[in-house]
Amino acid sequence: MKCRYLAIAAALLAATAAAPALAHVDIGVVVGFPPPAPVVEVAPAWRAGHVWAPGYWAWHRDRHVWMRGRWIVERHGLAWVPDRWVASGHRWHHRAGHWQRVRHGRGHGYGHYRH
């Protein structure tokens, strides 16, 4: 029995390692009401080699909590897709921010905020 669990764990680990580096698995949070309106933030002065990740509403225990925007290190050929909430019927799903490949001819994507 113990060998079976070890084999399953090894298979899951191998599958995880084989997954593309940019694969985005988003279990997300689901709540029955929308987040409050976004807080207006003024990004600090632009930092070379960084991308502005805007603030967003996160879910903590039983309420929305504002997570302030931040500078993150830029990744060549990738754009930062900010955290967001998506409505689905009467439910709201949180989609975590993530890196996405930039398609040629499509600009720099969502996350290249330079002030």
N, C-alpha and C positions, 0 to 999 in steps of 0.2 A: 504494500500500500504506500509506504514511504517513497519507494522508487517511482511510483506513478506520479506523485506530487512533484518530485524533483524533475521528472521528465517534462511535465506540463510547465513548470517554472522555467526550465531551460528553453523550451519552445517559445514561450512568451518573451523571454529575454532576447532570443535570436530574432524574433519577428520585430521587436522594438528596435533593435540595432540595425535591422535591414531597412526599416522605414526611411523615406527621404528625410533629410535634415529639416526641411521646411514644412513637413506634414503638420497640419493643425487639427488637433483633436480638441473639440470644445464641448465639454459636458454642459457647461454653463449653469446658471441659476435660473430657475423659473419662478416667477411670482405672479400674483393675481392683480397687480395694479402697476401703472407706469411709474418710472422714476420722476423725481421733480425736474424742473427745467434746469438745463446746464448752468453752472456757475460761470460768470464771465471772468476769464483770467487773462492777464496781460503777460505774455511770455517775456522772460528776461532777454537781454541782448543776445543776439545770435552767437552760438559757439561753433567755431570751425570743427568739422568732423562729427557733428552731432545733429540729431533730428529731434524736433519738439514733439513729444507725445502728450496730447492735450488731456486735461483732467476728465474724469468720468464718475458716474455714480456706481459704486459697488454695493453689494448686498452683504450686510453683516448681521448675523443672528436674525433679527426681525425687522430690520429697517435699512433704508438706503443711506450710505455714507459717502461723502465726497472725497475722492482721491485726487489730489492736486496734480497738475501737469508736471512734466519733468523732461529734462534733456536725456536722450539715450544715444549711445555711440552709433554713428551711422554705419550701415552695412552696404558695401558697394553692390549695385545691381538689385537692391531690395528697397522696398518702401514700407513704412510703418502704417498699418491699418489700425486706427484707434479702436479702443473698446467702445461698444455700443449696445443699446437695448433694441430688440426687434419684437414687434407685436405679432402675435399669432393667435387670432381669435380673441379670447378674453385673458390671455396669458402674455407675459412679457419674458423674453429670454435674453440673458446676458451673453454677449459674444465677446470673448477676451481679445485684447489687442494682439496683433501678431505681425510678423514680417511676411511680405509677399514679393515675389519676383516682379520686376518692372518689365513690362512688355515694350519692346522697341516701338517708337512712334506714338506711344501713349502717355508721354510726359513722365513725371516722377512718381506717380501714384498719390496716395493720400498723405503720406507722412513727411514730406519734405517741407516743413514749415520753416522758412527762414525770415527772420524779422530784421 
